Amino acid sequence: MSNQKKILLIDDHHPTNFYHRIILEEAFNNVEVITLSNPDDAMLYIAEHPMPDMIFCDLKMPPFSGWEFVDAYEEIYRYSILKAPVMILSDNINDEDYTKAKEYQCVKGLYPKPLKIEYLSQCFAKAV
């Protein structure tokens, strides 16, 4: 049995996904990073594959926001034993975002982009 962590990154900005993949691969020896550029593809991926260990989702992605992804994800997986914690990433996090995050059982944290190695220990501690 593998101890490999599977992390899903959802962001429409490909250079950001590339950078975040590097950060995650440097932080963890045994990680599979899946990058997707929109929430619809992410929901399809989650439905067709084993649940990732963690999801990082950007807030601002046209045509759907990260909050719309979280709405759909929480609606479908609310009562599931197998669900991944969601960490919200954004260039611009405001007080309304922190308030809104508290409404969701699956959202475990909000972090400014770009993701930093220092945040990762907090992310995984909150996810437990």
ABEGO torsion letter per residue (X at the ends): XBABBBBBBBBABAAAAAAAAAAAAAABABBBBBBBABAAAAAAAAAABBBBABBBBBABBOABBAAAAAAAAAAAAAABABBBBBBBBBABBBAAAAAAAAABAABABBBBOBBBAAAAAAAAAAAX
